[in-house]
Amino acid sequence: MGTLLFFNNGNEATGSFKLRDLTVIQAGNDIVNLYFQVGSLSHKVVLACAADASDLLARELTVLLSGNTVKNGMVEIANDDTSTYINSRITGVTSITVDADPAS
């Protein structure tokens, strides 16, 4: 299956997305958007970050994920339930948007 990136916003909304499907990391206004593309379906995870740190977080996530050595497994990026974040600039998961229900 490859590497999965895990996100949890603390409100019973979680998502795991394949690293290879990550297409864009975009930052601005104290948030970082991660976009995943699977065929015609688009998914988006929005991370909140420390004030004036979105550009730094986007760069650091890009470096971290492009050098990822995990071939099969899970990488916990942000988990609001446990306050566990792969980068100290992340302050929370704002939203997880899935374009379609995988079960449909």
Gaussian input, Z-matrix of N, CA and C with variables (Angstrom, degrees):
# hf/3-21g

backbone

0 1
 N
 C     1     B1
 C     2     B2     1     A1
 N     3     B3     2     A2     1     D1
 C     4     B4     3     A3     2     D2
 C     5     B5     4     A4     3     D3
 N     6     B6     5     A5     4     D4
 C     7     B7     6     A6     5     D5
 C     8     B8     7     A7     6     D6
 N     9     B9     8     A8     7     D7
 C    10    B10     9     A9     8     D8
 C    11    B11    10    A10     9     D9
 N    12    B12    11    A11    10    D10
 C    13    B13    12    A12    11    D11
 C    14    B14    13    A13    12    D12
 N    15    B15    14    A14    13    D13
 C    16    B16    15    A15    14    D14
 C    17    B17    16    A16    15    D15
 N    18    B18    17    A17    16    D16
 C    19    B19    18    A18    17    D17
 C    20    B20    19    A19    18    D18
 N    21    B21    20    A20    19    D19
 C    22    B22    21    A21    20    D20
 C    23    B23    22    A22    21    D21
 N    24    B24    23    A23    22    D22
 C    25    B25    24    A24    23    D23
 C    26    B26    25    A25    24    D24
 N    27    B27    26    A26    25    D25
 C    28    B28    27    A27    26    D26
 C    29    B29    28    A28    27    D27
 N    30    B30    29    A29    28    D28
 C    31    B31    30    A30    29    D29
 C    32    B32    31    A31    30    D30
 N    33    B33    32    A32    31    D31
 C    34    B34    33    A33    32    D32
 C    35    B35    34    A34    33    D33
 N    36    B36    35    A35    34    D34
 C    37    B37    36    A36    35    D35
 C    38    B38    37    A37    36    D36
 N    39    B39    38    A38    37    D37
 C    40    B40    39    A39    38    D38
 C    41    B41    40    A40    39    D39
 N    42    B42    41    A41    40    D40
 C    43    B43    42    A42    41    D41
 C    44    B44    43    A43    42    D42
 N    45    B45    44    A44    43    D43
 C    46    B46    45    A45    44    D44
 C    47    B47    46    A46    45    D45
 N    48    B48    47    A47    46    D46
 C    49    B49    48    A48    47    D47
 C    50    B50    49    A49    48    D48
 N    51    B51    50    A50    49    D49
 C    52    B52    51    A51    50    D50
 C    53    B53    52    A52    51    D51
 N    54    B54    53    A53    52    D52
 C    55    B55    54    A54    53    D53
 C    56    B56    55    A55    54    D54
 N    57    B57    56    A56    55    D55
 C    58    B58    57    A57    56    D56
 C    59    B59    58    A58    57    D57
 N    60    B60    59    A59    58    D58
 C    61    B61    60    A60    59    D59
 C    62    B62    61    A61    60    D60
 N    63    B63    62    A62    61    D61
 C    64    B64    63    A63    62    D62
 C    65    B65    64    A64    63    D63
 N    66    B66    65    A65    64    D64
 C    67    B67    66    A66    65    D65
 C    68    B68    67    A67    66    D66
 N    69    B69    68    A68    67    D67
 C    70    B70    69    A69    68    D68
 C    71    B71    70    A70    69    D69
 N    72    B72    71    A71    70    D70
 C    73    B73    72    A72    71    D71
 C    74    B74    73    A73    72    D72
 N    75    B75    74    A74    73    D73
 C    76    B76    75    A75    74    D74
 C    77    B77    76    A76    75    D75
 N    78    B78    77    A77    76    D76
 C    79    B79    78    A78    77    D77
 C    80    B80    79    A79    78    D78
 N    81    B81    80    A80    79    D79
 C    82    B82    81    A81    80    D80
 C    83    B83    82    A82    81    D81
 N    84    B84    83    A83    82    D82
 C    85    B85    84    A84    83    D83
 C    86    B86    85    A85    84    D84
 N    87    B87    86    A86    85    D85
 C    88    B88    87    A87    86    D86
 C    89    B89    88    A88    87    D87
 N    90    B90    89    A89    88    D88
 C    91    B91    90    A90    89    D89
 C    92    B92    91    A91    90    D90
 N    93    B93    92    A92    91    D91
 C    94    B94    93    A93    92    D92
 C    95    B95    94    A94    93    D93
 N    96    B96    95    A95    94    D94
 C    97    B97    96    A96    95    D95
 C    98    B98    97    A97    96    D96
 N    99    B99    98    A98    97    D97
 C   100   B100    99    A99    98    D98
 C   101   B101   100   A100    99    D99
 N   102   B102   101   A101   100   D100
 C   103   B103   102   A102   101   D101
 C   104   B104   103   A103   102   D102
 N   105   B105   104   A104   103   D103
 C   106   B106   105   A105   104   D104
 C   107   B107   106   A106   105   D105
 N   108   B108   107   A107   106   D106
 C   109   B109   108   A108   107   D107
 C   110   B110   109   A109   108   D108
 N   111   B111   110   A110   109   D109
 C   112   B112   111   A111   110   D110
 C   113   B113   112   A112   111   D111
 N   114   B114   113   A113   112   D112
 C   115   B115   114   A114   113   D113
 C   116   B116   115   A115   114   D114
 N   117   B117   116   A116   115   D115
 C   118   B118   117   A117   116   D116
 C   119   B119   118   A118   117   D117
 N   120   B120   119   A119   118   D118
 C   121   B121   120   A120   119   D119
 C   122   B122   121   A121   120   D120
 N   123   B123   122   A122   121   D121
 C   124   B124   123   A123   122   D122
 C   125   B125   124   A124   123   D123
 N   126   B126   125   A125   124   D124
 C   127   B127   126   A126   125   D125
 C   128   B128   127   A127   126   D126
 N   129   B129   128   A128   127   D127
 C   130   B130   129   A129   128   D128
 C   131   B131   130   A130   129   D129
 N   132   B132   131   A131   130   D130
 C   133   B133   132   A132   131   D131
 C   134   B134   133   A133   132   D132
 N   135   B135   134   A134   133   D133
 C   136   B136   135   A135   134   D134
 C   137   B137   136   A136   135   D135
 N   138   B138   137   A137   136   D136
 C   139   B139   138   A138   137   D137
 C   140   B140   139   A139   138   D138
 N   141   B141   140   A140   139   D139
 C   142   B142   141   A141   140   D140
 C   143   B143   142   A142   141   D141
 N   144   B144   143   A143   142   D142
 C   145   B145   144   A144   143   D143
 C   146   B146   145   A145   144   D144
 N   147   B147   146   A146   145   D145
 C   148   B148   147   A147   146   D146
 C   149   B149   148   A148   147   D147
 N   150   B150   149   A149   148   D148
 C   151   B151   150   A150   149   D149
 C   152   B152   151   A151   150   D150
 N   153   B153   152   A152   151   D151
 C   154   B154   153   A153   152   D152
 C   155   B155   154   A154   153   D153
 N   156   B156   155   A155   154   D154
 C   157   B157   156   A156   155   D155
 C   158   B158   157   A157   156   D156
 N   159   B159   158   A158   157   D157
 C   160   B160   159   A159   158   D158
 C   161   B161   160   A160   159   D159
 N   162   B162   161   A161   160   D160
 C   163   B163   162   A162   161   D161
 C   164   B164   163   A163   162   D162
 N   165   B165   164   A164   163   D163
 C   166   B166   165   A165   164   D164
 C   167   B167   166   A166   165   D165
 N   168   B168   167   A167   166   D166
 C   169   B169   168   A168   167   D167
 C   170   B170   169   A169   168   D168
 N   171   B171   170   A170   169   D169
 C   172   B172   171   A171   170   D170
 C   173   B173   172   A172   171   D171
 N   174   B174   173   A173   172   D172
 C   175   B175   174   A174   173   D173
 C   176   B176   175   A175   174   D174
 N   177   B177   176   A176   175   D175
 C   178   B178   177   A177   176   D176
 C   179   B179   178   A178   177   D177
 N   180   B180   179   A179   178   D178
 C   181   B181   180   A180   179   D179
 C   182   B182   181   A181   180   D180
 N   183   B183   182   A182   181   D181
 C   184   B184   183   A183   182   D182
 C   185   B185   184   A184   183   D183
 N   186   B186   185   A185   184   D184
 C   187   B187   186   A186   185   D185
 C   188   B188   187   A187   186   D186
 N   189   B189   188   A188   187   D187
 C   190   B190   189   A189   188   D188
 C   191   B191   190   A190   189   D189
 N   192   B192   191   A191   190   D190
 C   193   B193   192   A192   191   D191
 C   194   B194   193   A193   192   D192
 N   195   B195   194   A194   193   D193
 C   196   B196   195   A195   194   D194
 C   197   B197   196   A196   195   D195
 N   198   B198   197   A197   196   D196
 C   199   B199   198   A198   197   D197
 C   200   B200   199   A199   198   D198
 N   201   B201   200   A200   199   D199
 C   202   B202   201   A201   200   D200
 C   203   B203   202   A202   201   D201
 N   204   B204   203   A203   202   D202
 C   205   B205   204   A204   203   D203
 C   206   B206   205   A205   204   D204
 N   207   B207   206   A206   205   D205
 C   208   B208   207   A207   206   D206
 C   209   B209   208   A208   207   D207
 N   210   B210   209   A209   208   D208
 C   211   B211   210   A210   209   D209
 C   212   B212   211   A211   210   D210
 N   213   B213   212   A212   211   D211
 C   214   B214   213   A213   212   D212
 C   215   B215   214   A214   213   D213
 N   216   B216   215   A215   214   D214
 C   217   B217   216   A216   215   D215
 C   218   B218   217   A217   216   D216
 N   219   B219   218   A218   217   D217
 C   220   B220   219   A219   218   D218
 C   221   B221   220   A220   219   D219
 N   222   B222   221   A221   220   D220
 C   223   B223   222   A222   221   D221
 C   224   B224   223   A223   222   D222
 N   225   B225   224   A224   223   D223
 C   226   B226   225   A225   224   D224
 C   227   B227   226   A226   225   D225
 N   228   B228   227   A227   226   D226
 C   229   B229   228   A228   227   D227
 C   230   B230   229   A229   228   D228
 N   231   B231   230   A230   229   D229
 C   232   B232   231   A231   230   D230
 C   233   B233   232   A232   231   D231
 N   234   B234   233   A233   232   D232
 C   235   B235   234   A234   233   D233
 C   236   B236   235   A235   234   D234
 N   237   B237   236   A236   235   D235
 C   238   B238   237   A237   236   D236
 C   239   B239   238   A238   237   D237
 N   240   B240   239   A239   238   D238
 C   241   B241   240   A240   239   D239
 C   242   B242   241   A241   240   D240
 N   243   B243   242   A242   241   D241
 C   244   B244   243   A243   242   D242
 C   245   B245   244   A244   243   D243
 N   246   B246   245   A245   244   D244
 C   247   B247   246   A246   245   D245
 C   248   B248   247   A247   246   D246
 N   249   B249   248   A248   247   D247
 C   250   B250   249   A249   248   D248
 C   251   B251   250   A250   249   D249
 N   252   B252   251   A251   250   D250
 C   253   B253   252   A252   251   D251
 C   254   B254   253   A253   252   D252
 N   255   B255   254   A254   253   D253
 C   256   B256   255   A255   254   D254
 C   257   B257   256   A256   255   D255
 N   258   B258   257   A257   256   D256
 C   259   B259   258   A258   257   D257
 C   260   B260   259   A259   258   D258
 N   261   B261   260   A260   259   D259
 C   262   B262   261   A261   260   D260
 C   263   B263   262   A262   261   D261
 N   264   B264   263   A263   262   D262
 C   265   B265   264   A264   263   D263
 C   266   B266   265   A265   264   D264
 N   267   B267   266   A266   265   D265
 C   268   B268   267   A267   266   D266
 C   269   B269   268   A268   267   D267
 N   270   B270   269   A269   268   D268
 C   271   B271   270   A270   269   D269
 C   272   B272   271   A271   270   D270
 N   273   B273   272   A272   271   D271
 C   274   B274   273   A273   272   D272
 C   275   B275   274   A274   273   D273
 N   276   B276   275   A275   274   D274
 C   277   B277   276   A276   275   D275
 C   278   B278   277   A277   276   D276
 N   279   B279   278   A278   277   D277
 C   280   B280   279   A279   278   D278
 C   281   B281   280   A280   279   D279
 N   282   B282   281   A281   280   D280
 C   283   B283   282   A282   281   D281
 C   284   B284   283   A283   282   D282
 N   285   B285   284   A284   283   D283
 C   286   B286   285   A285   284   D284
 C   287   B287   286   A286   285   D285
 N   288   B288   287   A287   286   D286
 C   289   B289   288   A288   287   D287
 C   290   B290   289   A289   288   D288
 N   291   B291   290   A290   289   D289
 C   292   B292   291   A291   290   D290
 C   293   B293   292   A292   291   D291
 N   294   B294   293   A293   292   D292
 C   295   B295   294   A294   293   D293
 C   296   B296   295   A295   294   D294
 N   297   B297   296   A296   295   D295
 C   298   B298   297   A297   296   D296
 C   299   B299   298   A298   297   D297
 N   300   B300   299   A299   298   D298
 C   301   B301   300   A300   299   D299
 C   302   B302   301   A301   300   D300
 N   303   B303   302   A302   301   D301
 C   304   B304   303   A303   302   D302
 C   305   B305   304   A304   303   D303
 N   306   B306   305   A305   304   D304
 C   307   B307   306   A306   305   D305
 C   308   B308   307   A307   306   D306
 N   309   B309   308   A308   307   D307
 C   310   B310   309   A309   308   D308
 C   311   B311   310   A310   309   D309

   B1=1.4485
   B2=1.5194
   B3=1.2945
   B4=1.4602
   B5=1.5118
   B6=1.3040
   B7=1.4560
   B8=1.5202
   B9=1.3325
   B10=1.4593
   B11=1.5188
   B12=1.3209
   B13=1.4570
   B14=1.5256
   B15=1.3332
   B16=1.4650
   B17=1.5197
   B18=1.3503
   B19=1.4644
   B20=1.5243
   B21=1.3475
   B22=1.4617
   B23=1.5238
   B24=1.3440
   B25=1.4654
   B26=1.5284
   B27=1.3196
   B28=1.4542
   B29=1.5120
   B30=1.3168
   B31=1.4657
   B32=1.5195
   B33=1.3066
   B34=1.4620
   B35=1.5207
   B36=1.3158
   B37=1.4642
   B38=1.5232
   B39=1.3154
   B40=1.4578
   B41=1.5163
   B42=1.3121
   B43=1.4508
   B44=1.5103
   B45=1.3143
   B46=1.4631
   B47=1.5198
   B48=1.3154
   B49=1.4524
   B50=1.5235
   B51=1.3118
   B52=1.4543
   B53=1.5203
   B54=1.3276
   B55=1.4591
   B56=1.5228
   B57=1.3237
   B58=1.4637
   B59=1.5271
   B60=1.3595
   B61=1.4611
   B62=1.5250
   B63=1.3320
   B64=1.4628
   B65=1.5240
   B66=1.3294
   B67=1.4690
   B68=1.5131
   B69=1.3446
   B70=1.4705
   B71=1.5190
   B72=1.3310
   B73=1.4644
   B74=1.5228
   B75=1.3373
   B76=1.4561
   B77=1.5168
   B78=1.3400
   B79=1.4593
   B80=1.5206
   B81=1.3278
   B82=1.4577
   B83=1.5112
   B84=1.3231
   B85=1.4695
   B86=1.5249
   B87=1.3052
   B88=1.4695
   B89=1.5269
   B90=1.3342
   B91=1.4623
   B92=1.5269
   B93=1.3295
   B94=1.4609
   B95=1.5224
   B96=1.3156
   B97=1.4630
   B98=1.5172
   B99=1.3127
   B100=1.4536
   B101=1.5276
   B102=1.3191
   B103=1.4545
   B104=1.5269
   B105=1.3227
   B106=1.4535
   B107=1.5234
   B108=1.3104
   B109=1.4671
   B110=1.5195
   B111=1.3317
   B112=1.4581
   B113=1.5271
   B114=1.3107
   B115=1.4637
   B116=1.5139
   B117=1.3300
   B118=1.4634
   B119=1.5317
   B120=1.3292
   B121=1.4601
   B122=1.5233
   B123=1.3223
   B124=1.4630
   B125=1.5174
   B126=1.3150
   B127=1.4544
   B128=1.5238
   B129=1.3366
   B130=1.4664
   B131=1.5166
   B132=1.3224
   B133=1.4591
   B134=1.5234
   B135=1.3304
   B136=1.4616
   B137=1.5213
   B138=1.3335
   B139=1.4614
   B140=1.5238
   B141=1.3195
   B142=1.4620
   B143=1.5209
   B144=1.3329
   B145=1.4666
   B146=1.5262
   B147=1.3071
   B148=1.4515
   B149=1.5264
   B150=1.3168
   B151=1.4645
   B152=1.5202
   B153=1.3212
   B154=1.4689
   B155=1.5251
   B156=1.3387
   B157=1.4628
   B158=1.5283
   B159=1.3331
   B160=1.4623
   B161=1.5238
   B162=1.3252
   B163=1.4681
   B164=1.5207
   B165=1.3197
   B166=1.4674
   B167=1.5208
   B168=1.3381
   B169=1.4667
   B170=1.5214
   B171=1.3277
   B172=1.4652
   B173=1.5224
   B174=1.3066
   B175=1.4673
   B176=1.5241
   B177=1.3236
   B178=1.4608
   B179=1.5311
   B180=1.3263
   B181=1.4636
   B182=1.5235
   B183=1.3220
   B184=1.4677
   B185=1.5215
   B186=1.3176
   B187=1.4687
   B188=1.5222
   B189=1.3259
   B190=1.4645
   B191=1.5234
   B192=1.3214
   B193=1.4629
   B194=1.5190
   B195=1.3164
   B196=1.4679
   B197=1.5219
   B198=1.3236
   B199=1.4618
   B200=1.5102
   B201=1.3294
   B202=1.4617
   B203=1.5267
   B204=1.3175
   B205=1.4591
   B206=1.5227
   B207=1.3364
   B208=1.4629
   B209=1.5198
   B210=1.3134
   B211=1.4667
   B212=1.5217
   B213=1.3019
   B214=1.4565
   B215=1.5140
   B216=1.2992
   B217=1.4490
   B218=1.5073
   B219=1.3218
   B220=1.4504
   B221=1.5197
   B222=1.3240
   B223=1.4547
   B224=1.5226
   B225=1.3166
   B226=1.4623
   B227=1.5220
   B228=1.3365
   B229=1.4645
   B230=1.5199
   B231=1.3304
   B232=1.4640
   B233=1.5246
   B234=1.3316
   B235=1.4609
   B236=1.5267
   B237=1.3313
   B238=1.4633
   B239=1.5237
   B240=1.3318
   B241=1.4661
   B242=1.5190
   B243=1.3165
   B244=1.4653
   B245=1.5278
   B246=1.3348
   B247=1.4732
   B248=1.5245
   B249=1.3354
   B250=1.4515
   B251=1.5172
   B252=1.3283
   B253=1.4599
   B254=1.5222
   B255=1.3202
   B256=1.4552
   B257=1.5253
   B258=1.3240
   B259=1.4655
   B260=1.5281
   B261=1.3188
   B262=1.4635
   B263=1.5225
   B264=1.3234
   B265=1.4648
   B266=1.5392
   B267=1.3218
   B268=1.4697
   B269=1.5272
   B270=1.3397
   B271=1.4597
   B272=1.5251
   B273=1.3287
   B274=1.4541
   B275=1.5164
   B276=1.3201
   B277=1.4630
   B278=1.5225
   B279=1.3169
   B280=1.4632
   B281=1.5196
   B282=1.3311
   B283=1.4598
   B284=1.5183
   B285=1.3236
   B286=1.4578
   B287=1.5277
   B288=1.3138
   B289=1.4560
   B290=1.5172
   B291=1.3205
   B292=1.4555
   B293=1.5294
   B294=1.3228
   B295=1.4674
   B296=1.5216
   B297=1.3088
   B298=1.4704
   B299=1.5086
   B300=1.3212
   B301=1.4482
   B302=1.5320
   B303=1.3378
   B304=1.4714
   B305=1.5148
   B306=1.3236
   B307=1.4694
   B308=1.5307
   B309=1.3146
   B310=1.4737
   B311=1.5098
   A1=111.07
   A2=118.60
   A3=120.93
   A4=111.71
   A5=115.86
   A6=122.02
   A7=111.19
   A8=116.23
   A9=122.31
   A10=109.98
   A11=116.44
   A12=122.46
   A13=107.35
   A14=116.76
   A15=122.13
   A16=111.16
   A17=115.07
   A18=122.53
   A19=108.57
   A20=117.34
   A21=122.72
   A22=107.09
   A23=116.87
   A24=118.31
   A25=113.76
   A26=117.46
   A27=120.48
   A28=114.46
   A29=117.99
   A30=122.24
   A31=110.62
   A32=115.78
   A33=123.24
   A34=113.07
   A35=117.10
   A36=121.23
   A37=107.48
   A38=115.39
   A39=120.80
   A40=108.77
   A41=114.79
   A42=119.64
   A43=110.25
   A44=115.36
   A45=122.08
   A46=106.91
   A47=115.80
   A48=121.58
   A49=109.51
   A50=116.56
   A51=120.43
   A52=110.38
   A53=114.68
   A54=120.39
   A55=110.92
   A56=117.26
   A57=120.06
   A58=112.50
   A59=117.86
   A60=121.54
   A61=113.10
   A62=117.15
   A63=121.21
   A64=109.05
   A65=116.48
   A66=120.31
   A67=113.97
   A68=117.39
   A69=120.47
   A70=109.87
   A71=115.72
   A72=122.53
   A73=105.17
   A74=116.51
   A75=121.71
   A76=108.97
   A77=116.93
   A78=120.46
   A79=112.06
   A80=114.71
   A81=122.31
   A82=110.57
   A83=116.39
   A84=122.83
   A85=113.31
   A86=116.32
   A87=123.25
   A88=114.34
   A89=116.11
   A90=120.98
   A91=109.05
   A92=114.72
   A93=121.83
   A94=107.21
   A95=116.47
   A96=123.22
   A97=109.17
   A98=116.51
   A99=122.18
   A100=107.49
   A101=116.78
   A102=122.76
   A103=109.61
   A104=114.97
   A105=122.23
   A106=107.89
   A107=116.53
   A108=121.60
   A109=108.79
   A110=116.28
   A111=122.83
   A112=106.34
   A113=116.47
   A114=119.74
   A115=109.52
   A116=116.44
   A117=120.35
   A118=112.44
   A119=117.37
   A120=121.39
   A121=111.48
   A122=115.65
   A123=121.55
   A124=109.40
   A125=116.16
   A126=122.54
   A127=107.68
   A128=116.19
   A129=120.24
   A130=110.25
   A131=115.90
   A132=122.48
   A133=106.75
   A134=116.06
   A135=121.13
   A136=108.56
   A137=115.36
   A138=121.68
   A139=109.11
   A140=116.33
   A141=121.22
   A142=107.50
   A143=115.27
   A144=118.02
   A145=110.32
   A146=114.71
   A147=121.70
   A148=110.27
   A149=116.62
   A150=122.35
   A151=111.43
   A152=114.28
   A153=122.63
   A154=113.37
   A155=117.05
   A156=119.72
   A157=113.14
   A158=118.25
   A159=119.43
   A160=112.01
   A161=117.61
   A162=119.24
   A163=111.22
   A164=116.96
   A165=120.49
   A166=111.15
   A167=116.23
   A168=120.10
   A169=110.63
   A170=117.76
   A171=120.56
   A172=110.51
   A173=117.45
   A174=120.74
   A175=110.73
   A176=117.23
   A177=120.86
   A178=111.33
   A179=117.39
   A180=119.57
   A181=110.89
   A182=116.88
   A183=120.78
   A184=110.86
   A185=116.54
   A186=120.76
   A187=110.48
   A188=116.22
   A189=120.88
   A190=111.81
   A191=117.00
   A192=120.08
   A193=112.78
   A194=117.99
   A195=119.23
   A196=111.53
   A197=116.85
   A198=121.06
   A199=112.61
   A200=116.84
   A201=121.87
   A202=110.84
   A203=116.68
   A204=121.18
   A205=112.71
   A206=117.59
   A207=120.89
   A208=108.32
   A209=117.46
   A210=121.62
   A211=111.95
   A212=117.31
   A213=122.39
   A214=107.16
   A215=115.67
   A216=119.19
   A217=110.76
   A218=115.26
   A219=121.24
   A220=110.01
   A221=114.98
   A222=122.14
   A223=106.62
   A224=116.65
   A225=120.55
   A226=108.22
   A227=115.88
   A228=121.08
   A229=110.30
   A230=116.66
   A231=120.35
   A232=109.61
   A233=115.34
   A234=121.16
   A235=108.13
   A236=115.88
   A237=120.56
   A238=112.29
   A239=118.28
   A240=120.34
   A241=112.11
   A242=116.10
   A243=120.58
   A244=112.86
   A245=116.95
   A246=122.55
   A247=111.05
   A248=115.39
   A249=122.26
   A250=108.56
   A251=116.28
   A252=121.70
   A253=109.57
   A254=115.74
   A255=120.40
   A256=111.67
   A257=115.98
   A258=121.67
   A259=107.22
   A260=116.35
   A261=120.61
   A262=113.46
   A263=119.07
   A264=121.47
   A265=112.26
   A266=117.41
   A267=121.02
   A268=108.53
   A269=115.96
   A270=120.39
   A271=112.57
   A272=117.28
   A273=119.43
   A274=112.81
   A275=114.21
   A276=121.84
   A277=107.03
   A278=116.45
   A279=121.25
   A280=111.23
   A281=116.96
   A282=119.67
   A283=111.26
   A284=113.98
   A285=123.28
   A286=105.88
   A287=116.56
   A288=121.13
   A289=109.30
   A290=115.78
   A291=121.95
   A292=107.64
   A293=115.95
   A294=121.49
   A295=112.85
   A296=117.31
   A297=119.95
   A298=109.64
   A299=115.88
   A300=122.17
   A301=108.41
   A302=117.81
   A303=119.62
   A304=113.50
   A305=117.73
   A306=120.33
   A307=112.19
   A308=117.49
   A309=118.57
   A310=112.65
   D1=-25.13
   D2=-178.21
   D3=88.93
   D4=-171.80
   D5=-177.80
   D6=-78.60
   D7=131.92
   D8=176.10
   D9=-108.77
   D10=136.93
   D11=175.80
   D12=-101.33
   D13=126.34
   D14=-174.36
   D15=-107.17
   D16=136.66
   D17=178.73
   D18=-134.68
   D19=143.47
   D20=178.33
   D21=-144.03
   D22=123.22
   D23=-178.33
   D24=-92.95
   D25=6.72
   D26=175.65
   D27=80.82
   D28=-0.47
   D29=179.27
   D30=-119.76
   D31=39.87
   D32=-178.41
   D33=63.31
   D34=20.11
   D35=173.97
   D36=-110.68
   D37=117.08
   D38=178.49
   D39=-131.54
   D40=160.72
   D41=175.59
   D42=-155.36
   D43=140.80
   D44=172.01
   D45=-121.81
   D46=126.87
   D47=-176.77
   D48=-127.14
   D49=144.95
   D50=179.41
   D51=-70.22
   D52=133.22
   D53=178.01
   D54=-56.37
   D55=-39.63
   D56=-177.26
   D57=-66.32
   D58=-15.49
   D59=178.50
   D60=-92.13
   D61=-2.65
   D62=177.03
   D63=-70.50
   D64=120.08
   D65=-175.99
   D66=-110.20
   D67=-30.35
   D68=-176.08
   D69=-146.08
   D70=138.64
   D71=166.66
   D72=-119.66
   D73=117.28
   D74=-174.82
   D75=-127.32
   D76=139.84
   D77=-175.03
   D78=-130.81
   D79=154.50
   D80=174.56
   D81=165.07
   D82=149.23
   D83=175.90
   D84=53.36
   D85=44.03
   D86=174.53
   D87=65.68
   D88=26.11
   D89=171.43
   D90=-137.29
   D91=156.90
   D92=174.11
   D93=-127.05
   D94=125.92
   D95=178.53
   D96=-99.46
   D97=131.08
   D98=173.62
   D99=-114.32
   D100=124.18
   D101=-177.39
   D102=-109.86
   D103=135.01
   D104=178.57
   D105=-122.62
   D106=136.37
   D107=-179.76
   D108=-121.56
   D109=124.36
   D110=177.07
   D111=-127.51
   D112=100.92
   D113=-174.55
   D114=60.67
   D115=-124.50
   D116=179.34
   D117=-91.47
   D118=0.68
   D119=-178.21
   D120=-93.90
   D121=135.04
   D122=177.75
   D123=-114.64
   D124=137.98
   D125=178.53
   D126=-127.25
   D127=151.91
   D128=-176.70
   D129=-142.36
   D130=135.50
   D131=173.20
   D132=-120.66
   D133=130.71
   D134=179.23
   D135=-111.12
   D136=122.64
   D137=178.12
   D138=-106.49
   D139=132.63
   D140=171.57
   D141=-84.62
   D142=150.81
   D143=-179.90
   D144=-143.44
   D145=171.60
   D146=179.49
   D147=-57.23
   D148=152.71
   D149=-178.13
   D150=-54.56
   D151=132.68
   D152=176.81
   D153=60.25
   D154=26.71
   D155=-177.10
   D156=-119.31
   D157=6.09
   D158=-175.54
   D159=-63.11
   D160=-39.18
   D161=179.62
   D162=-65.44
   D163=-40.35
   D164=178.73
   D165=-66.91
   D166=-42.25
   D167=179.73
   D168=-63.40
   D169=-43.78
   D170=179.19
   D171=-59.10
   D172=-43.45
   D173=179.18
   D174=-64.94
   D175=-45.32
   D176=-177.75
   D177=-65.73
   D178=-38.70
   D179=176.13
   D180=-65.98
   D181=-39.24
   D182=177.58
   D183=-59.91
   D184=-46.69
   D185=179.06
   D186=-63.49
   D187=-46.70
   D188=-178.08
   D189=-61.65
   D190=-47.98
   D191=-174.95
   D192=-76.81
   D193=-28.81
   D194=178.03
   D195=-74.31
   D196=-21.45
   D197=178.35
   D198=-103.39
   D199=13.84
   D200=-176.33
   D201=-59.87
   D202=131.06
   D203=-179.52
   D204=-104.81
   D205=-3.27
   D206=178.19
   D207=-76.26
   D208=119.36
   D209=-177.84
   D210=-91.62
   D211=-38.20
   D212=177.87
   D213=-140.66
   D214=115.09
   D215=-179.68
   D216=157.96
   D217=-170.27
   D218=-177.71
   D219=-116.89
   D220=139.34
   D221=172.90
   D222=-116.88
   D223=117.61
   D224=178.85
   D225=-81.24
   D226=110.91
   D227=-179.38
   D228=-84.53
   D229=-49.07
   D230=-178.27
   D231=-153.35
   D232=128.75
   D233=-179.66
   D234=-135.85
   D235=102.30
   D236=-178.69
   D237=-68.90
   D238=-26.24
   D239=178.12
   D240=-63.13
   D241=-39.97
   D242=-176.70
   D243=-106.34
   D244=1.09
   D245=-175.47
   D246=53.62
   D247=42.05
   D248=178.96
   D249=-107.76
   D250=122.72
   D251=-178.47
   D252=-134.40
   D253=137.80
   D254=-177.17
   D255=-69.48
   D256=-18.10
   D257=180.00
   D258=-137.22
   D259=136.15
   D260=-175.65
   D261=-67.97
   D262=-13.30
   D263=177.66
   D264=-77.95
   D265=-18.44
   D266=179.07
   D267=-74.31
   D268=130.70
   D269=178.02
   D270=-111.49
   D271=-9.61
   D272=177.45
   D273=167.07
   D274=170.98
   D275=175.64
   D276=-101.81
   D277=114.96
   D278=-178.34
   D279=-77.13
   D280=-44.99
   D281=179.79
   D282=-160.09
   D283=156.62
   D284=174.80
   D285=-130.53
   D286=115.38
   D287=-177.56
   D288=-115.96
   D289=121.09
   D290=177.63
   D291=-110.30
   D292=128.12
   D293=-174.80
   D294=-66.42
   D295=-30.48
   D296=-179.28
   D297=-150.97
   D298=154.48
   D299=177.57
   D300=-75.22
   D301=118.95
   D302=-179.64
   D303=-57.75
   D304=-20.99
   D305=-178.09
   D306=-83.59
   D307=-11.42
   D308=-177.38
   D309=-86.62

